[in-house]
């Protein structure tokens, strides 16, 4: 019996869940009013060409694999394989980032005396919960993620409504918004644009399971258009809402959402309403973050086989006998995510410091595949001109080159920007070494994995041929 296809609505909910990164709402608001100007600039410089690129590639090449498939078709098996490796391995570090944020929110509201050791233990527990769910039931994973989209939308609706009521009750916003204040300085743009780029990546994730989607030729362009509008508005509205409740200089980069809800609810209805509503929001945030983590673990693991990593590594290619899922890939994600969490907590002296470093390093890994994805649009138009394209980037060759180059430049800029140590870091040289040294090691592993797989394939073919001649 054929499984039910993922509908357009479910695709959109999946997209909202995976693309609206709840833990960056607070970080965005902490940048202040100048950060809003960066959002507006990057909407035109990155979000629009990004969505147009994914619309064409995702509706034209509808096999499973998404980004790895497109890069393989455009540039060959080595880049495609390495891109698939980066797409998956980044989430070894991305999962701890998501769950450290969950523990930070729980500590901020429910458990103010929660130690770093307890936060570390909770992070590790959530990592292994994701591993178990991913291995046991991909159908359940899809339902969790689709419902996560509804939860994220609900959180946004609540915080915007609270901000409106709070401002009416208090006669204005806590942060003063002006047109001149929105225009960012160059230093603000350099500092914040990489974070915005990070927030706007991931539209291609649904194409990693294209065969499970209903009519991707038609629905992928609709998905990117609708989801792109929702995602862009969600970040801007959430940022404004938080700053409307909390002065921009006082927004906490990790717990700003919870702080804003608590302040507004107490102001509107007193301590009782504040406690109840904030408790519900914290629970919703925990679910939304967990669903986002599960969504990315699901999508990135699905890329493994399409990138050919399944054939090149008996470990990554191993499938669970009962569920047919890449169980070893999930287990590796759990083991290394646990190790990285322990090392991060051991090396940092605050939850914010831990958050900042893991965010920057995992984002560098996460963004690297996109350096190849956008040029794939240009390359595939050239080498595969006769392919039927249900959706084509508008503007002819100029449009293709703009959508292929502008996001690529943005991503490279973001990778370099995120690698630079923040002001006040005790040992910036060591942080650079950790970031780029780790990046080099990850790259080397991906290349070795590919060529080791090719060596095994040639050996197996040679043995088969020899056996046939006996």
Beta strands, then each sheet from edge to edge (+ up, - down):
end
